[in-house]
Amino acid sequence: MASTMLVSRVSLFTSIRALVHPLSLSALVIPAAIHLNIPSLLPGIFESILRAVPKKKQSHARRRMRQLAGKALKDVHALNKCPVCGRIKRQHVLCEHCVAAIKNTWRREQGTGVETIPDRLCLGRRFVEAGPIHPTAGSLLTISSYEAHPSDIFTLAVTSKYLISASGDSNVKLWDIASPDHPLVHSFTNAHPLGVHHVATSKDGKVAASAGFGGETLLWDLQEFKQIGNLRDEKLSGEVWAISLSPNGNLLAATTYDGRINIWNTSDMGTKLRHYETKGSFGMCIEISADGKLVASGHENGGVYIFNIETGRIFHSLPSLLKPVRCVAFSPAGSLLAASGDSSIIALYDVVSGEQVANLAGHSSWIFSIAWSSTGEYILSGAFDGKAKVWSTETKACVATHSETDKSLYAVKWIPKGPGIGEGFLTAGANRRIGFYREATGG
């Protein structure tokens, strides 16, 4: 049996040898110049193999974990509506839709020899928007600018007859608001030795109040141009910063350095009628509503409060703006409260419910002053970068931007409409000038 197996193996080997082409021994010898380093090739092979293997898809939980850890892509929150076309765009970036429209218009007009300006473009340094909107925002304005004070103008107040201005100098000045030339009517000279930071008037235009950097608060009769009251007491240092008068001028509301709200009787400036406490943050602004029942205040910590003067209780502690609130303003009907400041937005609150109902975004710097139009349809705002904007409360969008100066605007006011007084508004600030913006008339 073993011999049979041996014979079969030998025959098989002989058959295979016959099939294979005979090779010389020299052909099997590897030249000395060639070196096969097989172990060095293996890492490259394995690396390419590993790269070729598809990676496991990242789960939603893993993506969520990376997002919470701050490693994921950041959401873009700096968005606002283009004040021209109304589409969403990134803040501080030109609207791509408007830029495309401008380029297309210029291309169509190229070679005609006629320079055309499309609707809703910047005309000179003044923004003009086409369409049937408010005259101040929708038509070209005539602008008169007067150097009113030798230092920065910090505050303005208006009545049906006068514009009241005050600055870092010691004078409080009254200007004729109806006359086209706006002459100086009266000046309360040396009223505040260290300068004035706030002025306020009653709704009837008979009484005005001014607060100075020296801590004094003075009350003025605008009919006889005389001082009728004062609040001067060394013990009251820091007790008065922002001020506001009630519609009939009987009450004076003031904020303090530690966030308290005081209500004074103007007939006896030493009598304090109400006292409200907040969270202790510096009170930067205050306003009494048009009906005289509510008072709102804004604070350095971003807090906004509404108090009921009749009951002496807090009415609402509104959602904070997180950054200092420099101005608050009730709408003419008293249904909305606007607040703004270092957050660069104007927040609108429902006075009854206390809910924040809208944000007006478009300013790129601090907002120092806001004012409602007489109808409540528009809000005027002035900012640190010198821009004054007009906002529609219906569309919640900016309908006009005016930038006649690059210096800060500390105060803006609407010009009250009346006989001989057209639609318009006022601005003042670090350029020491008062700007009168009026609707253009004539052909």
Order of alpha helices (4+ residues) and beta strands (2+ residues): alpha-alpha-alpha-beta-beta-alpha-beta-beta-alpha-beta-beta-beta-beta-beta-beta-beta-beta-beta-beta-beta-beta-beta-beta-beta-beta-beta-beta-beta-beta-beta-beta-beta-beta-beta-beta-beta-beta
